[in-house]
Amino acid sequence: MEQPKPPSSTDTATPVSNTRSEPDLHPSLLTLFRIFLLAGGLSFGGGAVAYLREYLVREEGWLDDEGFLGAMEISETLPGLNAVNMAIIMGDNLRGIVGALVSVIGMLLPGSIVVMLLGILYQSNHSNPDVKRFLLGIAAAAVGLLSAVTLQIGRRQFRQLPDIAIIAVTFLAVSYLKIPLFAVLLSVGPISVWLYRPHVSEPRAQDEHLPFHRGARHHLFRH
């Protein structure tokens, strides 16, 4: 009788998965604190949005680009700092009220400590030209980070005429006409909401961007 062949290494080897592991949508409070502590500690000169996208979208996978843009839109229309509003939204969505509180503390703690220390030093060195150049350099880097994020997550909004018109009107009103931001939001905001109001229509393709009929309303966050 023929003896059975012993299993080879190829027969017993576990196939390697090429798919990315699913993001943990119920992270620990320590993880939330760590992520927002890093974002708050590294975001010099107002570049917090760039770091938040890096951590929330690319590293942790808690949001995709469209979800991040939606959360940013909400943060922009609410009072307060955008980064803090984002921390509240993400913390509450992932771990409830306690998660929101932990995220906000992590976001604000580094800046609070650094600002207190730098404020003491700046008081005695504010007239130093080297200090002014240093601050200008940080501001320029922050503008570059924000510009990069704007192009990455807002590229779809630069393809359609209604989107470009809304962006141009808002930019001109705030930057050149010096209209208060709340007045621009109260005037341009309702028009934008009306243009993008939900309609019953055929489901759109993943890459399709329809400025007036988006189909079924999507949820900002992954499940």
C-alpha positions, 0 to 999 in steps of 0.5 A: 500500500502506498504510504501518504506523503508527509505534508510539505511546507507549502501545504502547511504554510498560512497564506499571507494576507495582502489586505490592510487590517481594519482600523480600530474604531473603538480605541483606548482612551490612552490611544486617543490621548496619544494621537492628539497629544502628538498632533498638538505637540508637532503642529507649529504655527497653525499646521494642526490640520495637516498633522490631524489628517496624517494621524486620523486618515493615513495612520489610524484609518479612523476617517477617509479623506471625504470624512475628514473633509466633512468633519473639517467643514463642521469644525470651520462653521463652529466657534473655537479652534478648528483643531479643538473642534476636530478633537471633540468630533473624533473623540465623541464619535469614537469613545463618547463624551469621555473620549472627547474630553481626553482628545481635547486635553491631549490637543491643548496640553502641549501648546499650553505648556509651550506657549507659557514657556515661550511667552516668558522668553518672548517677553524679554526677546521680542525685539530680537530680529532673529526671533522674528525671523524664526517665527516667520519661518514657522508661519511659512512652513505652516502655510505650506502644510495647510496648502498641501492638505487643502489640495489633497483633501479638497481636490474634488471641490476644484473640478466643478464650477459651483464649487470654484464659485463658492470658494472664490466668493468666500475668499474675496469676501474675507480676504479683500472685502474684509467682511466678518467671517460670521457674516460670510457664513450666514450668507454664503453658507445657506446658499451652499447648503441649498446647492448640495441639498439631498436629492433622490437619485441613482447612487453615484460612482465612487469617483463621481462628483455631482455638484447638485445631486449627490444621491444617498447621504453618506456617513462621515465616519466608517463603521 
